[in-house]
Amino acid sequence: MTTNNKPTSSNTNQKFKNIFSLDLSSIKFLNNLRKESRQFGVIGLGRFGRAVCETLYNMGYDVLGVDVDEKLVAQALTDKIASSAIRLDCTEVSALKEAGILELDTVIVAIGNYLEESIVTTLNVKEAGVKYIVAKASSETHGKLLKKVGADLVVYPEHEAGCELAYTLTKPGILDRFELDPDNSIVEVSIPPEFDGKTLAEVKLRSYYGLNVLAVGNDDKFMINPPPNYVLTQGLSMVVIGSNKDINKL
């Protein structure tokens, strides 16, 4: 893996899940969703919704895209980014029901820039019994409201993209990052040249940096919980957990 070909956040989550078990509600939700969902509905075909539609469809899933804007629906059909696309008012329960949205496994509410429509739609979909609901939020307050009305997972694509860019520009050694909360993260970092040929005990990651090493290796193979005498090699990467402040020291 190189910094020029960074994986998506979903791939990052999956990699970290493969390395160790995280007892986090969002990870449990995603795990269940991936095992059970085969049909997806995407409400809102702006940039974010369109990207979700196209990616899911290209992965072989059945995807129904809807939007109130006829031009966006027509474009989705022309570009063949979904199994089907329909124009409707997503705040109307009857319209969602008639379109078949409420019968799908998972619905993504991708209209985060329109607060009222986003909240009303999420509430309607939840009350109609859709099993999994993912909603896009434009702010922390918006996200809290979406959670209260039934969203199982809230995403902040603009915030996440901004953070990712900042880390890419200023911390090129960080290959992947998974934020546990605002203050703590799990990251995959390139082993720096000054660590090459030294053992974990010698670099004193825990005592000097305040970090715990979870795994060392590469995309093909990781050693979980490497021993203190494990010799680090430049070109490999290590997965560490700790506070963002301590990670930035590294």
C-alpha positions in Angstrom: 0.0 0.0 0.0 1.2 3.5 -0.8 0.0 6.9 0.1 -0.7 7.5 -3.6 -3.4 4.8 -3.7 -5.3 5.2 -0.4 -8.1 2.7 0.1 -11.6 3.8 0.8 -12.8 4.2 4.4 -14.9 1.0 4.1 -11.8 -0.9 3.1 -9.9 0.6 6.1 -12.7 -0.5 8.5 -12.6 -4.0 7.0 -8.8 -4.2 7.3 -8.9 -3.2 11.0 -11.8 -5.6 11.7 -9.7 -8.4 10.2 -6.8 -7.5 12.4 -8.7 -7.3 15.7 -12.2 -7.2 17.1 -13.7 -3.8 17.9 -16.6 -3.6 20.3 -18.2 -0.6 18.7 -21.8 -0.2 17.8 -21.0 1.2 14.3 -18.7 -1.7 13.5 -21.4 -4.3 14.6 -23.9 -2.5 12.5 -21.7 -2.5 9.4 -20.9 -6.2 10.0 -24.5 -7.2 10.1 -25.4 -4.9 7.1 -22.7 -6.4 4.9 -23.8 -10.0 5.7 -27.5 -9.4 5.1 -28.0 -6.5 2.7 -28.5 -7.3 -1.0 -30.9 -4.5 -2.0 -30.2 -0.9 -1.4 -32.2 2.3 -1.8 -30.5 5.6 -2.1 -32.6 8.7 -1.5 -30.9 11.8 -3.0 -28.8 11.6 -6.1 -26.4 14.5 -5.5 -22.7 13.9 -5.5 -22.7 11.7 -2.4 -25.8 9.7 -3.3 -24.7 9.2 -6.9 -21.3 7.9 -5.7 -23.0 5.5 -3.3 -25.4 4.3 -6.1 -22.7 3.8 -8.6 -20.3 1.9 -6.3 -23.0 -0.4 -5.0 -24.3 -1.1 -8.5 -20.9 -1.8 -9.9 -20.3 -4.3 -7.0 -23.3 -6.2 -8.2 -26.1 -5.1 -5.8 -29.6 -4.1 -6.7 -29.9 -0.4 -6.2 -32.9 1.9 -6.4 -32.1 5.6 -6.6 -34.7 8.3 -6.0 -34.6 12.1 -6.1 -37.1 14.9 -6.4 -35.0 16.4 -9.2 -36.0 14.9 -12.6 -32.7 15.9 -14.2 -30.7 13.9 -11.6 -32.9 10.9 -12.0 -32.6 11.0 -15.8 -28.8 11.4 -15.5 -28.6 8.3 -13.2 -30.6 6.3 -15.8 -28.5 7.5 -18.7 -25.3 6.7 -16.9 -26.6 3.4 -15.7 -25.4 3.9 -12.1 -28.4 2.1 -10.5 -30.7 -0.8 -11.2 -33.5 1.7 -11.5 -34.1 5.4 -10.6 -37.4 7.2 -9.9 -38.4 10.8 -9.4 -40.5 11.3 -6.2 -40.9 13.5 -3.1 -39.0 11.6 -0.5 -40.9 13.3 2.4 -44.1 11.6 1.3 -44.5 8.1 2.8 -47.0 7.0 0.1 -44.5 7.9 -2.6 -41.7 5.9 -0.9 -44.1 3.0 -0.5 -45.3 3.0 -4.1 -41.7 3.2 -5.3 -40.7 0.1 -3.3 -38.1 1.9 -1.1 -39.7 0.7 2.1 -39.3 -3.0 1.1 -35.5 -2.8 0.7 -32.9 -4.1 3.2 -31.0 -0.9 3.5 -31.8 2.7 2.7 -29.2 5.5 2.5 -30.7 8.9 3.1 -28.2 11.0 1.1 -29.9 14.5 1.3 -27.8 15.9 4.1 -27.8 19.4 2.9 -31.5 19.8 3.4 -32.1 19.4 7.1 -35.9 19.2 7.3 -36.2 16.8 4.4 -33.4 14.6 5.7 -34.9 14.3 9.2 -38.5 13.7 7.9 -37.3 11.1 5.4 -35.2 9.3 7.9 -38.2 9.2 10.4 -40.6 8.0 7.7 -38.3 5.2 6.6 -37.7 4.1 10.2 -41.3 4.1 11.1 -42.1 2.1 7.9 -39.8 -0.7 9.2 -36.7 -0.6 7.0 -34.1 -2.7 8.8 -31.0 -0.6 8.2 -30.8 3.2 7.7 -27.7 5.1 6.9 -28.0 8.9 6.8 -25.8 11.7 5.7 -25.3 14.6 8.1 -24.0 18.1 7.4 -23.3 19.0 11.1 -22.9 17.4 14.5 -26.4 18.7 15.5 -27.9 17.3 12.4 -26.3 14.0 13.1 -27.7 13.8 16.6 -31.2 14.5 15.3 -30.8 11.8 12.7 -29.9 9.3 15.4 -32.9 10.3 17.5 -35.3 9.7 14.6 -33.9 6.3 13.8 -30.7 6.4 11.7 -28.6 3.4 12.5 -25.4 4.9 11.1 -24.7 8.6 10.5 -21.9 9.7 8.1 -20.2 13.0 7.6 -18.6 12.8 4.2 -17.4 16.4 4.0 -15.9 16.3 7.4 -14.2 12.9 6.8 -12.8 14.0 3.4 -11.5 17.2 5.0 -9.8 15.3 7.8 -8.3 12.8 5.4 -6.9 15.5 3.2 -5.3 17.3 6.2 -3.6 14.0 7.3 -2.5 13.2 3.8 -0.9 16.6 3.4 0.8 16.8 6.8 1.2 13.2 7.9 2.3 11.2 4.8 3.5 8.3 6.9 -0.1 7.6 8.0 -1.6 5.1 5.5 -5.0 4.5 7.1 -6.9 5.9 10.0 -10.0 4.8 12.0 -11.3 7.3 14.5 -12.6 5.7 17.7 -13.8 9.0 19.0 -12.7 12.7 18.6 -9.6 12.1 20.7 -8.4 8.5 19.9 -7.7 6.6 16.8 -6.3 3.4 15.3 -3.9 4.1 12.5 -1.7 2.2 10.1 1.7 3.9 9.7 4.7 3.2 7.5 7.7 2.1 9.6 10.0 5.1 9.5 13.7 4.7 8.5 14.9 5.4 12.0 13.0 2.3 13.2 14.5 0.0 10.6 16.3 -3.0 12.1 15.2 -2.2 15.7 12.9 -4.2 17.9 9.7 -3.0 19.3 11.3 -2.9 22.7 14.1 -0.7 21.4 11.9 2.0 19.8 9.9 2.3 23.1 6.5 3.0 21.4 4.6 2.5 24.6 6.8 4.4 27.1 8.0 7.2 24.8 5.0 7.7 22.4 2.2 6.3 24.5 1.1 4.0 21.7 0.3 0.2 21.7 1.2 -1.8 18.6 -1.7 -4.1 17.5 -0.1 -5.6 14.4 2.9 -5.4 12.0 3.1 -6.5 8.4 1.7 -5.5 5.0 -1.5 -6.0 2.9 -0.8 -9.7 2.5 0.0 -10.7 6.0 -0.1 -9.1 9.5 1.3 -10.4 12.7 -1.1 -9.8 15.5 0.3 -8.6 18.9 3.9 -8.9 17.9 6.4 -9.6 20.8 8.8 -7.0 22.1 11.7 -8.6 20.3 10.0 -8.3 16.9 12.4 -6.6 14.5 10.9 -3.8 12.5 11.7 -3.5 8.8 11.3 -0.4 6.6 8.8 -1.0 3.9 6.3 -2.7 6.2 3.6 -0.9 8.3 2.3 -1.2 11.8 -1.1 -0.7 13.2 -1.1 1.3 16.5 -3.8 2.5 18.8 -3.6 5.6 21.0 -4.6 9.2 21.4 -4.4 11.5 18.4 -2.0 13.7 20.3 0.4 10.8 20.8 -0.1 9.5 17.2 0.9 12.9 15.9 4.2 12.7 17.9 5.0 9.6 16.0 
